[in-house]
Amino acid sequence: MIKVKQTIPGIVLCLAIASIAWILGQYIRVVGGAIFAVFIGMAVRYFWKPPSVFGSGIKFASKKVLQYAIILLGFEMNIIKVMETGRDSLIVIAFALAAAFITAFLFGKLIKIEANSKTLIGVGTAICGGSAIAATAPIIGANDREITQSISTIVLFNVIAVFLFPALGHILGMNDNSFGMWAGTAVNDTSSVVAAASSWSDEALKLATIVKLTRTLMIVPVTLIMALITTIKKGTGDKVRLSKIFPFFVLGFLLATLIATSGVIPADVASVLVRIGKFMIVAAMSAIGLSTDIVSLIKNGKKPIFLGFACWATTALTAIFTIVLL
């Protein structure tokens, strides 16, 4: 109960920003509520850094609320479509992951960045941003500085992607399908994927969410492989708990799609749940904005930012070329 009370101030702040962003998004649909939420949150953070009393709620909104929102989005999807799209996206995802890891290794070696930072930025770019970094850090023994720099770098390019990807998509003449596939494959974090895709179209959002969740599942084999490599290098017998690695909200999303496909709940009820989920996404975006200190990100170091840009750009270009070829 105490923990619940501690989250209330931050959640209320996020909901207040989300309400304003939601209304603006209804009037200016080209931008969308999610992007407005990020922008307003960042502005609030810049001019008035929220006191620590808001911290627990903001953190809860940026992580848990987003996960619950993703689950609710499943009620407008068909499980057959999910399986088909996830399968078709595996080739694009495979090439994008390979590009991120190869770039992280080669460019990281070129600019002589620490091994752990190189690994964390590569994993964060390839899979699911901060979540992948958080799952990988204890396995490879990364310290707080390496973790902070890596997450800050990923967040920086997440924010840039939210604004840049839709603009580039229009310039390149992408349709809903190609943009959804591109955003789901090349944008780092789930929150940014959702923000970028939701500003494009509902169809792009559906596809991007499916592709991103398929990509998020890659955290399991990749992290387990890294755990094995680290264990071999250190010569230890440490075990990695799957429960700390696996993104269980993905199971909730798949369950929601299964329920929607079966027709157990009326379409009107499913529509309301989806609308609630979309508002929750805007609330989560508010939290992301409130957590983003652009000045601090830029000051954290040039090398991580250079490496993050190289991985991000290579992954985005690889995804585009793969989608075109397919």
Contacts in CASP RR format, 6 or more apart in sequence:
PFRMAT RR
TARGET T0000
AUTHOR 0000-0000-0000
METHOD contacts of the structure
MODEL  1
MIKVKQTIPGIVLCLAIASIAWILGQYIRVVGGAIFAVFIGMAVRYFWKP
PSVFGSGIKFASKKVLQYAIILLGFEMNIIKVMETGRDSLIVIAFALAAA
FITAFLFGKLIKIEANSKTLIGVGTAICGGSAIAATAPIIGANDREITQS
ISTIVLFNVIAVFLFPALGHILGMNDNSFGMWAGTAVNDTSSVVAAASSW
SDEALKLATIVKLTRTLMIVPVTLIMALITTIKKGTGDKVRLSKIFPFFV
LGFLLATLIATSGVIPADVASVLVRIGKFMIVAAMSAIGLSTDIVSLIKN
GKKPIFLGFACWATTALTAIFTIVLL
3 56 0 8 1.000
6 53 0 8 1.000
6 56 0 8 1.000
6 57 0 8 1.000
7 56 0 8 1.000
7 57 0 8 1.000
7 60 0 8 1.000
8 57 0 8 1.000
9 53 0 8 1.000
9 54 0 8 1.000
9 55 0 8 1.000
9 57 0 8 1.000
10 50 0 8 1.000
10 53 0 8 1.000
10 54 0 8 1.000
10 55 0 8 1.000
10 56 0 8 1.000
10 57 0 8 1.000
10 58 0 8 1.000
10 60 0 8 1.000
10 61 0 8 1.000
11 57 0 8 1.000
11 60 0 8 1.000
11 61 0 8 1.000
11 65 0 8 1.000
11 283 0 8 1.000
13 50 0 8 1.000
13 54 0 8 1.000
13 57 0 8 1.000
13 58 0 8 1.000
13 286 0 8 1.000
13 290 0 8 1.000
14 57 0 8 1.000
14 58 0 8 1.000
14 61 0 8 1.000
14 65 0 8 1.000
14 283 0 8 1.000
14 284 0 8 1.000
14 286 0 8 1.000
14 287 0 8 1.000
14 290 0 8 1.000
15 283 0 8 1.000
15 286 0 8 1.000
17 37 0 8 1.000
17 40 0 8 1.000
17 41 0 8 1.000
17 44 0 8 1.000
17 283 0 8 1.000
17 286 0 8 1.000
17 290 0 8 1.000
18 37 0 8 1.000
18 279 0 8 1.000
18 282 0 8 1.000
18 283 0 8 1.000
18 285 0 8 1.000
18 286 0 8 1.000
20 36 0 8 1.000
20 40 0 8 1.000
21 32 0 8 1.000
21 33 0 8 1.000
21 34 0 8 1.000
21 36 0 8 1.000
21 37 0 8 1.000
21 40 0 8 1.000
21 282 0 8 1.000
21 285 0 8 1.000
21 286 0 8 1.000
22 33 0 8 1.000
22 37 0 8 1.000
22 279 0 8 1.000
22 282 0 8 1.000
24 31 0 8 1.000
24 32 0 8 1.000
24 33 0 8 1.000
24 36 0 8 1.000
25 31 0 8 1.000
25 32 0 8 1.000
25 33 0 8 1.000
25 36 0 8 1.000
26 33 0 8 1.000
28 36 0 8 1.000
30 199 0 8 1.000
31 199 0 8 1.000
32 198 0 8 1.000
32 199 0 8 1.000
33 198 0 8 1.000
33 199 0 8 1.000
33 282 0 8 1.000
33 285 0 8 1.000
34 162 0 8 1.000
34 194 0 8 1.000
34 195 0 8 1.000
34 198 0 8 1.000
34 199 0 8 1.000
34 281 0 8 1.000
34 282 0 8 1.000
34 285 0 8 1.000
35 162 0 8 1.000
35 163 0 8 1.000
35 195 0 8 1.000
35 199 0 8 1.000
35 285 0 8 1.000
36 282 0 8 1.000
37 195 0 8 1.000
37 282 0 8 1.000
37 283 0 8 1.000
37 285 0 8 1.000
37 286 0 8 1.000
37 288 0 8 1.000
37 289 0 8 1.000
38 159 0 8 1.000
38 162 0 8 1.000
38 195 0 8 1.000
38 285 0 8 1.000
38 286 0 8 1.000
38 288 0 8 1.000
38 289 0 8 1.000
38 292 0 8 1.000
39 289 0 8 1.000
40 286 0 8 1.000
40 289 0 8 1.000
41 286 0 8 1.000
41 288 0 8 1.000
41 289 0 8 1.000
41 290 0 8 1.000
41 292 0 8 1.000
42 159 0 8 1.000
42 289 0 8 1.000
42 290 0 8 1.000
42 292 0 8 1.000
42 294 0 8 1.000
44 50 0 8 1.000
44 289 0 8 1.000
44 290 0 8 1.000
45 289 0 8 1.000
45 290 0 8 1.000
45 291 0 8 1.000
45 292 0 8 1.000
45 293 0 8 1.000
46 293 0 8 1.000
46 294 0 8 1.000
46 295 0 8 1.000
50 58 0 8 1.000
50 290 0 8 1.000
54 290 0 8 1.000
57 287 0 8 1.000
58 287 0 8 1.000
58 290 0 8 1.000
58 291 0 8 1.000
59 287 0 8 1.000
59 291 0 8 1.000
60 287 0 8 1.000
61 283 0 8 1.000
61 284 0 8 1.000
61 286 0 8 1.000
61 287 0 8 1.000
62 191 0 8 1.000
62 284 0 8 1.000
62 287 0 8 1.000
62 288 0 8 1.000
62 291 0 8 1.000
65 280 0 8 1.000
65 283 0 8 1.000
65 284 0 8 1.000
65 287 0 8 1.000
66 190 0 8 1.000
66 191 0 8 1.000
66 194 0 8 1.000
66 280 0 8 1.000
66 281 0 8 1.000
66 284 0 8 1.000
67 249 0 8 1.000
68 249 0 8 1.000
68 277 0 8 1.000
68 280 0 8 1.000
69 194 0 8 1.000
69 277 0 8 1.000
69 278 0 8 1.000
69 280 0 8 1.000
69 281 0 8 1.000
69 283 0 8 1.000
69 284 0 8 1.000
70 190 0 8 1.000
70 194 0 8 1.000
70 209 0 8 1.000
70 213 0 8 1.000
70 249 0 8 1.000
70 253 0 8 1.000
71 249 0 8 1.000
71 252 0 8 1.000
71 253 0 8 1.000
71 255 0 8 1.000
71 256 0 8 1.000
72 256 0 8 1.000
72 273 0 8 1.000
72 274 0 8 1.000
72 276 0 8 1.000
72 277 0 8 1.000
72 280 0 8 1.000
73 205 0 8 1.000
73 206 0 8 1.000
73 209 0 8 1.000
73 253 0 8 1.000
73 256 0 8 1.000
73 274 0 8 1.000
73 277 0 8 1.000
73 278 0 8 1.000
73 281 0 8 1.000
74 209 0 8 1.000
74 253 0 8 1.000
74 256 0 8 1.000
74 257 0 8 1.000
74 260 0 8 1.000
74 274 0 8 1.000
75 256 0 8 1.000
75 257 0 8 1.000
75 259 0 8 1.000
75 260 0 8 1.000
75 265 0 8 1.000
75 270 0 8 1.000
75 273 0 8 1.000
75 274 0 8 1.000
76 206 0 8 1.000
76 260 0 8 1.000
76 270 0 8 1.000
76 271 0 8 1.000
76 274 0 8 1.000
77 206 0 8 1.000
77 210 0 8 1.000
77 256 0 8 1.000
77 257 0 8 1.000
77 260 0 8 1.000
77 261 0 8 1.000
78 257 0 8 1.000
78 260 0 8 1.000
78 261 0 8 1.000
79 254 0 8 1.000
79 257 0 8 1.000
79 258 0 8 1.000
79 260 0 8 1.000
79 261 0 8 1.000
80 261 0 8 1.000
81 210 0 8 1.000
82 210 0 8 1.000
82 254 0 8 1.000
82 257 0 8 1.000
85 207 0 8 1.000
85 210 0 8 1.000
85 211 0 8 1.000
85 214 0 8 1.000
86 210 0 8 1.000
86 211 0 8 1.000
86 214 0 8 1.000
88 326 0 8 1.000
89 181 0 8 1.000
89 184 0 8 1.000
89 185 0 8 1.000
89 210 0 8 1.000
89 211 0 8 1.000
89 214 0 8 1.000
89 215 0 8 1.000
90 214 0 8 1.000
91 322 0 8 1.000
91 326 0 8 1.000
92 181 0 8 1.000
92 185 0 8 1.000
92 211 0 8 1.000
92 319 0 8 1.000
92 322 0 8 1.000
92 323 0 8 1.000
92 326 0 8 1.000
93 185 0 8 1.000
93 211 0 8 1.000
93 214 0 8 1.000
93 215 0 8 1.000
93 218 0 8 1.000
95 318 0 8 1.000
95 319 0 8 1.000
95 322 0 8 1.000
96 126 0 8 1.000
96 185 0 8 1.000
96 186 0 8 1.000
96 215 0 8 1.000
96 315 0 8 1.000
96 318 0 8 1.000
96 319 0 8 1.000
96 322 0 8 1.000
97 126 0 8 1.000
97 127 0 8 1.000
97 215 0 8 1.000
97 218 0 8 1.000
97 222 0 8 1.000
98 318 0 8 1.000
99 314 0 8 1.000
99 315 0 8 1.000
99 317 0 8 1.000
99 318 0 8 1.000
100 122 0 8 1.000
100 124 0 8 1.000
100 125 0 8 1.000
100 126 0 8 1.000
100 311 0 8 1.000
100 314 0 8 1.000
100 315 0 8 1.000
101 122 0 8 1.000
101 126 0 8 1.000
103 122 0 8 1.000
103 310 0 8 1.000
103 311 0 8 1.000
103 314 0 8 1.000
103 315 0 8 1.000
104 118 0 8 1.000
104 119 0 8 1.000
104 121 0 8 1.000
104 122 0 8 1.000
104 125 0 8 1.000
104 126 0 8 1.000
104 307 0 8 1.000
104 311 0 8 1.000
105 118 0 8 1.000
107 306 0 8 1.000
107 307 0 8 1.000
107 310 0 8 1.000
107 311 0 8 1.000
108 118 0 8 1.000
108 307 0 8 1.000
109 118 0 8 1.000
111 303 0 8 1.000
111 306 0 8 1.000
111 307 0 8 1.000
112 303 0 8 1.000
113 303 0 8 1.000
113 304 0 8 1.000
113 307 0 8 1.000
114 146 0 8 1.000
116 137 0 8 1.000
116 140 0 8 1.000
116 141 0 8 1.000
116 142 0 8 1.000
116 143 0 8 1.000
116 146 0 8 1.000
117 142 0 8 1.000
117 146 0 8 1.000
117 149 0 8 1.000
117 150 0 8 1.000
117 303 0 8 1.000
117 304 0 8 1.000
117 307 0 8 1.000
118 307 0 8 1.000
119 136 0 8 1.000
119 140 0 8 1.000
119 142 0 8 1.000
119 226 0 8 1.000
120 133 0 8 1.000
120 136 0 8 1.000
120 137 0 8 1.000
120 140 0 8 1.000
120 142 0 8 1.000
120 146 0 8 1.000
120 147 0 8 1.000
120 150 0 8 1.000
121 150 0 8 1.000
121 153 0 8 1.000
121 154 0 8 1.000
121 304 0 8 1.000
121 307 0 8 1.000
121 308 0 8 1.000
121 311 0 8 1.000
122 307 0 8 1.000
122 308 0 8 1.000
122 311 0 8 1.000
123 129 0 8 1.000
123 132 0 8 1.000
123 133 0 8 1.000
123 136 0 8 1.000
123 222 0 8 1.000
123 223 0 8 1.000
123 226 0 8 1.000
124 130 0 8 1.000
124 132 0 8 1.000
124 133 0 8 1.000
124 136 0 8 1.000
124 150 0 8 1.000
124 154 0 8 1.000
124 188 0 8 1.000
125 154 0 8 1.000
125 157 0 8 1.000
125 188 0 8 1.000
125 308 0 8 1.000
125 311 0 8 1.000
125 312 0 8 1.000
125 315 0 8 1.000
126 132 0 8 1.000
126 218 0 8 1.000
126 222 0 8 1.000
126 311 0 8 1.000
126 315 0 8 1.000
127 215 0 8 1.000
127 216 0 8 1.000
127 218 0 8 1.000
127 219 0 8 1.000
127 222 0 8 1.000
128 188 0 8 1.000
128 189 0 8 1.000
128 190 0 8 1.000
128 212 0 8 1.000
128 215 0 8 1.000
128 216 0 8 1.000
128 219 0 8 1.000
128 247 0 8 1.000
129 151 0 8 1.000
129 154 0 8 1.000
129 158 0 8 1.000
129 188 0 8 1.000
129 189 0 8 1.000
130 151 0 8 1.000
130 154 0 8 1.000
130 155 0 8 1.000
130 188 0 8 1.000
130 189 0 8 1.000
131 189 0 8 1.000
131 190 0 8 1.000
131 216 0 8 1.000
131 219 0 8 1.000
131 247 0 8 1.000
132 219 0 8 1.000
132 222 0 8 1.000
132 223 0 8 1.000
133 147 0 8 1.000
133 150 0 8 1.000
133 151 0 8 1.000
133 154 0 8 1.000
134 147 0 8 1.000
134 151 0 8 1.000
135 219 0 8 1.000
135 223 0 8 1.000
135 244 0 8 1.000
135 245 0 8 1.000
136 142 0 8 1.000
136 223 0 8 1.000
136 226 0 8 1.000
137 146 0 8 1.000
137 147 0 8 1.000
139 223 0 8 1.000
139 226 0 8 1.000
139 227 0 8 1.000
139 230 0 8 1.000
139 240 0 8 1.000
140 226 0 8 1.000
140 230 0 8 1.000
141 230 0 8 1.000
142 150 0 8 1.000
148 300 0 8 1.000
149 300 0 8 1.000
149 301 0 8 1.000
149 304 0 8 1.000
150 304 0 8 1.000
152 296 0 8 1.000
152 297 0 8 1.000
152 300 0 8 1.000
152 304 0 8 1.000
153 297 0 8 1.000
153 300 0 8 1.000
153 304 0 8 1.000
153 305 0 8 1.000
153 307 0 8 1.000
153 308 0 8 1.000
154 188 0 8 1.000
154 189 0 8 1.000
154 308 0 8 1.000
155 189 0 8 1.000
155 288 0 8 1.000
155 291 0 8 1.000
155 292 0 8 1.000
155 297 0 8 1.000
156 294 0 8 1.000
156 297 0 8 1.000
156 298 0 8 1.000
156 305 0 8 1.000
157 188 0 8 1.000
157 308 0 8 1.000
157 309 0 8 1.000
157 312 0 8 1.000
158 187 0 8 1.000
158 188 0 8 1.000
158 189 0 8 1.000
158 191 0 8 1.000
158 192 0 8 1.000
158 288 0 8 1.000
159 192 0 8 1.000
159 289 0 8 1.000
159 292 0 8 1.000
159 294 0 8 1.000
161 186 0 8 1.000
161 187 0 8 1.000
161 188 0 8 1.000
161 192 0 8 1.000
161 196 0 8 1.000
161 312 0 8 1.000
162 187 0 8 1.000
162 192 0 8 1.000
162 195 0 8 1.000
162 196 0 8 1.000
162 199 0 8 1.000
165 179 0 8 1.000
165 182 0 8 1.000
165 183 0 8 1.000
165 186 0 8 1.000
165 187 0 8 1.000
165 196 0 8 1.000
166 179 0 8 1.000
166 196 0 8 1.000
166 199 0 8 1.000
166 200 0 8 1.000
169 179 0 8 1.000
169 182 0 8 1.000
169 200 0 8 1.000
172 320 0 8 1.000
174 182 0 8 1.000
176 200 0 8 1.000
176 201 0 8 1.000
176 203 0 8 1.000
176 204 0 8 1.000
176 207 0 8 1.000
177 203 0 8 1.000
177 204 0 8 1.000
177 207 0 8 1.000
178 323 0 8 1.000
179 197 0 8 1.000
179 200 0 8 1.000
179 201 0 8 1.000
179 204 0 8 1.000
179 208 0 8 1.000
180 197 0 8 1.000
180 200 0 8 1.000
180 204 0 8 1.000
180 205 0 8 1.000
180 207 0 8 1.000
180 208 0 8 1.000
180 211 0 8 1.000
181 207 0 8 1.000
181 208 0 8 1.000
181 211 0 8 1.000
181 319 0 8 1.000
181 323 0 8 1.000
182 316 0 8 1.000
182 319 0 8 1.000
182 320 0 8 1.000
182 323 0 8 1.000
183 193 0 8 1.000
183 196 0 8 1.000
183 197 0 8 1.000
183 200 0 8 1.000
183 204 0 8 1.000
183 208 0 8 1.000
183 211 0 8 1.000
183 212 0 8 1.000
184 193 0 8 1.000
184 197 0 8 1.000
184 207 0 8 1.000
184 208 0 8 1.000
184 209 0 8 1.000
184 211 0 8 1.000
184 212 0 8 1.000
184 215 0 8 1.000
185 211 0 8 1.000
185 212 0 8 1.000
185 215 0 8 1.000
185 315 0 8 1.000
185 319 0 8 1.000
185 323 0 8 1.000
186 312 0 8 1.000
186 315 0 8 1.000
186 316 0 8 1.000
186 319 0 8 1.000
186 320 0 8 1.000
187 193 0 8 1.000
187 196 0 8 1.000
187 212 0 8 1.000
188 312 0 8 1.000
190 212 0 8 1.000
190 213 0 8 1.000
190 216 0 8 1.000
191 284 0 8 1.000
191 285 0 8 1.000
191 288 0 8 1.000
192 288 0 8 1.000
193 208 0 8 1.000
193 209 0 8 1.000
193 212 0 8 1.000
194 205 0 8 1.000
194 208 0 8 1.000
194 209 0 8 1.000
194 212 0 8 1.000
194 281 0 8 1.000
194 285 0 8 1.000
195 281 0 8 1.000
195 285 0 8 1.000
196 208 0 8 1.000
197 204 0 8 1.000
197 205 0 8 1.000
197 207 0 8 1.000
197 208 0 8 1.000
197 209 0 8 1.000
198 205 0 8 1.000
198 278 0 8 1.000
198 281 0 8 1.000
209 253 0 8 1.000
213 250 0 8 1.000
213 253 0 8 1.000
216 247 0 8 1.000
216 250 0 8 1.000
217 247 0 8 1.000
217 250 0 8 1.000
219 245 0 8 1.000
219 246 0 8 1.000
219 247 0 8 1.000
220 242 0 8 1.000
220 245 0 8 1.000
220 246 0 8 1.000
223 240 0 8 1.000
223 245 0 8 1.000
224 240 0 8 1.000
224 245 0 8 1.000
227 238 0 8 1.000
227 240 0 8 1.000
231 237 0 8 1.000
231 238 0 8 1.000
259 265 0 8 1.000
260 270 0 8 1.000
297 305 0 8 1.000
298 305 0 8 1.000
END
